[in-house]
Amino acid sequence: MSRNFALLAFAVLVSVVACELVAQPPADNSPFEKWEKDISAFEADDVKSPKDKGQILFIGSSSIKRWKLDDSFPELDALNRGFGGSQVADSVHFFDRAVKPYQPRQIVMYAGDNDLAKEKTPQQIADDFEEFLTKVEKALPGTRVTFIAVKPSLKRWNLINKVRETNSIIRGMAEDSEHLTFVDVDAPMLGKDGTPREELFVDDGLHLSDAGYELWTELLTPHLLVAEKQAR
């Protein structure tokens, strides 16, 4: 009797543990999961308001997300798909959902800030960007990509050497590529003392002010127009 009771108790225990394991959702350790809400929001927006294919697609981190493209480029049909806090690898991961469906005629990327802050090396960032370019060439052959240099900022001035190393590598990639353009924003964002101009940033010393976006628009526009002429 006691043996049967012990077997029954063991069976009940096993069943309880099994149920608890089934009830608990599997842990998602993917570093990309945190952006799922942003990417899903893009997709929901596309359903609600279908986007024309062949636009100029802006993608990357918060410097892209905060950019009021309609104000900066009123004559160009541009689509903003920036998601704040993202790294280059995030745009690679979500390429099939945040880039490819739009079949853009040009792509503008800004990323790298957050990568360096998370202690990625300049070469790792360049490698991630190379993977992005490979995806573009495979899915959208011939599409021009413009990379806006990692900016110098007040908040992350301690990373300036790595910022410039990253930019140097990607500038070299652009010099060797027919479809990649590098837009330098480093020197134009510095004052006479060689440090970032305060008026180009909001209070956090990291994100761009209206004056910062005006400068970026001025620096980027000629490259977009050249690419537009080449595409015709």
C-alpha positions in Angstrom: 0.0 0.0 0.0 2.8 2.4 0.9 4.7 1.5 -2.3 1.6 2.3 -4.4 1.1 5.5 -2.6 4.7 6.5 -3.2 4.4 5.8 -6.9 1.2 7.8 -7.1 2.8 10.7 -5.3 5.7 10.6 -7.6 3.4 10.5 -10.7 1.5 13.6 -9.4 4.8 15.4 -8.7 6.0 14.7 -12.3 2.7 15.9 -13.7 2.8 19.2 -11.8 6.4 19.9 -12.8 5.6 19.1 -16.4 2.6 21.4 -16.4 4.6 24.3 -14.9 7.3 23.8 -17.6 4.7 23.9 -20.3 2.9 26.9 -18.8 6.1 29.0 -18.8 6.8 30.6 -22.1 10.3 30.0 -23.4 12.8 32.7 -22.6 13.6 34.9 -25.6 17.3 35.8 -25.4 17.4 37.3 -28.9 19.0 40.8 -28.8 16.6 41.8 -31.6 13.3 41.0 -29.7 13.2 44.5 -28.1 12.6 46.0 -31.6 9.7 43.8 -32.5 7.2 46.4 -31.4 8.8 49.0 -33.6 9.0 46.8 -36.7 5.4 45.6 -36.1 4.3 49.2 -35.9 5.9 49.8 -39.3 4.0 46.9 -40.8 0.7 48.0 -39.3 1.3 51.4 -40.7 1.9 49.9 -44.1 -1.4 48.0 -44.0 -3.2 51.2 -42.9 -1.5 53.4 -45.4 0.3 51.4 -48.2 3.6 52.9 -49.2 4.7 53.4 -52.8 7.7 51.4 -53.8 10.8 53.1 -55.0 11.1 55.8 -52.4 14.2 57.0 -50.6 14.4 55.0 -47.5 16.0 56.4 -44.3 16.9 53.7 -41.7 19.0 53.6 -38.6 18.9 54.8 -35.0 17.3 57.8 -33.2 19.0 60.4 -35.4 17.0 59.0 -38.3 13.8 58.3 -36.3 13.7 62.0 -35.1 14.3 63.4 -38.5 11.3 65.3 -40.0 11.9 64.3 -43.6 9.0 66.1 -45.0 10.4 69.4 -43.7 14.0 68.7 -44.7 13.3 67.1 -48.2 9.9 68.4 -49.3 10.6 67.6 -53.0 11.8 64.1 -52.4 9.5 61.2 -51.6 11.3 59.9 -48.5 10.2 57.2 -46.0 11.5 57.1 -42.4 12.0 53.7 -40.9 14.4 54.6 -38.1 14.0 53.0 -34.7 15.7 54.7 -31.8 18.5 52.9 -30.0 19.2 50.5 -32.8 22.6 49.4 -34.1 23.7 48.5 -37.6 23.1 44.8 -36.9 19.5 45.6 -36.1 18.9 47.0 -39.6 20.6 43.9 -40.9 18.4 41.6 -38.9 15.1 43.3 -39.9 16.2 44.0 -43.5 13.5 41.7 -45.0 10.8 43.6 -43.0 12.0 47.1 -42.8 13.9 47.6 -46.1 13.1 45.0 -48.8 9.3 45.4 -49.0 9.7 49.1 -50.0 12.0 48.4 -52.9 13.7 51.8 -52.3 15.6 53.5 -55.1 18.0 54.9 -52.5 18.8 54.0 -48.9 20.2 56.4 -46.3 21.6 54.9 -43.1 22.7 56.5 -39.9 23.9 54.1 -37.1 27.0 53.4 -35.1 26.6 55.7 -32.1 24.9 53.0 -30.1 27.2 50.3 -31.3 30.2 52.1 -29.9 28.4 52.8 -26.7 27.7 49.1 -26.4 31.5 48.5 -26.8 31.4 47.2 -30.3 34.7 47.8 -32.1 34.9 49.9 -35.3 35.7 46.8 -37.3 32.7 45.0 -35.9 30.5 47.9 -37.0 32.0 47.9 -40.4 31.5 44.2 -40.7 27.8 44.6 -39.8 27.5 47.3 -42.4 29.1 45.1 -45.0 26.5 42.5 -44.2 23.8 45.1 -44.8 25.3 46.1 -48.1 25.4 42.4 -49.1 21.7 42.1 -48.4 21.0 45.2 -50.4 23.0 44.0 -53.4 21.3 40.6 -53.3 17.7 41.9 -52.9 18.0 45.3 -54.6 20.9 45.1 -57.0 22.3 48.5 -58.0 20.6 50.4 -55.3 22.7 53.3 -54.0 23.3 53.4 -50.2 24.4 56.6 -48.4 26.0 56.2 -45.0 26.0 59.3 -42.8 29.2 59.3 -40.7 29.0 58.5 -37.0 28.6 61.9 -35.5 30.8 63.5 -32.8 28.7 64.4 -29.8 28.9 66.1 -26.5 27.7 63.2 -24.5 30.0 60.6 -26.2 33.0 62.7 -26.8 35.1 60.1 -25.0 34.4 57.8 -27.9 35.7 60.2 -30.6 38.7 58.2 -31.5 36.6 55.1 -32.1 34.0 57.2 -34.0 36.7 58.4 -36.4 38.2 54.9 -36.8 34.7 53.6 -37.7 34.2 56.5 -40.2 37.6 55.9 -41.7 36.9 52.2 -42.4 33.5 53.0 -43.9 34.9 55.9 -46.0 37.4 53.4 -47.4 34.5 51.0 -48.3 32.8 53.8 -50.1 35.9 54.6 -52.1 36.0 51.0 -53.3 32.2 50.8 -54.1 30.2 52.1 -57.1 27.0 52.2 -55.1 28.1 53.4 -51.7 28.4 57.1 -50.6 29.9 58.3 -47.4 28.8 61.7 -46.0 31.2 63.2 -43.5 29.5 65.2 -40.7 32.5 65.2 -38.3 34.3 68.4 -39.1 31.2 70.4 -39.9 29.8 69.7 -36.5 32.9 71.0 -34.6 33.5 74.5 -33.4 36.7 76.5 -33.5 37.9 74.8 -30.4 37.7 71.4 -32.1 34.8 70.1 -30.0 31.1 69.6 -30.9 29.0 72.8 -31.4 26.5 72.9 -28.6 23.8 74.5 -30.7 23.6 71.4 -32.9 22.3 69.3 -30.0 19.3 69.2 -27.7 19.8 69.2 -23.9 21.0 65.6 -23.7 24.1 66.4 -25.7 23.5 63.4 -28.0 20.4 64.0 -30.2 20.3 66.6 -32.8 18.6 70.0 -32.5 16.8 71.7 -35.4 20.1 73.4 -36.2 21.7 70.0 -36.3 19.2 68.6 -38.7 19.5 71.7 -40.9 23.3 71.1 -41.1 22.8 67.4 -41.9 20.2 68.3 -44.6 22.6 70.7 -46.1 25.4 68.1 -46.2 23.2 65.2 -47.4 21.1 66.9 -50.1 23.8 67.2 -52.8 24.5 63.5 -52.6 20.8 62.6 -52.9 20.4 64.9 -55.9 23.5 63.4 -57.6 22.1 59.9 -57.0 18.7 60.9 -58.4 20.3 62.2 -61.6 22.3 59.0 -62.0 19.2 56.9 -61.5 17.4 58.6 -64.4 
